[in-house]
Amino acid sequence: SLEEQPRVEQEGLEDEEEEEARLEALSMKMDEEAAIETSNIGVVVDDLIDETLTEDASMLNDLATDLITQEKEAEQMRIEAELKTPEGKKRLQEEKKKQEAEEKAALKKAKEEEKALKKAEADEKKKMTEEEKALKKLEADEKKQVEAEEKAVLKKAKEEEKAALKK
């Protein structure tokens, strides 16, 4: 019985270690499953948020379209109501004339700006052409000067050679 006691204790320790290892593995597996669940929940939540945002954006777009349509209808109704009175007709005609005058002025201004831009481009081109001509003239003058200097050097060399031959 004394001999069996250490063996029983040893078996008890081994059983305890096995149980601890099994519990540790079970705990890790549960943690892993919880992480997967959390991840899945995150994906579902993201999908719901995306879906909600898409629906909200669509709804806002529809509301904006409705509002624009209502504004156009209200403007049309205002115009129709004003057309029923002589003062309204006169005011609408004045608004139309004013709008046409503004458009005409804007068009005139755009044409003037385009004309000024074309003139500036032509002036720049003319300036570039003048600069190119001046540069070509300068290059030609430099070339002539170099040629003249080369001739002078050659002439001097020939004269020195003749003088050397005479001696």
C-alpha angles and dihedrals in degrees: 000000000000089000092051094051097073090044091050089047089048091050089046090053091047090049090049092050091047090049091049091049091048091049091047091051090047090049091050091048091050091048090050092049091047090052091050091048091049090049091049091049089051091053092048091048091048090050091049091049091049091048092048093048091049091049091047092049091049091048092049090049090051091048092049091049090049091048092051090048091049091049091051091048091048091049090049091049090049091051092047091049092049091048088061092065127060091228091050092050090050093047092049091049089050091049090049092049090047091050091047090049091050091049091048091049091048090050091048091049091049090051091049091049090049090049091049090048092051090048091050090050091049091048090049091049091048090049091049090049091050091048091049091050091048090048092049090048090049091049091048091049091049091049091051091048092050091048091049091049091048090050090049091050091048092047091050091048091050091048091049089048091051091047090049091050092050090056 
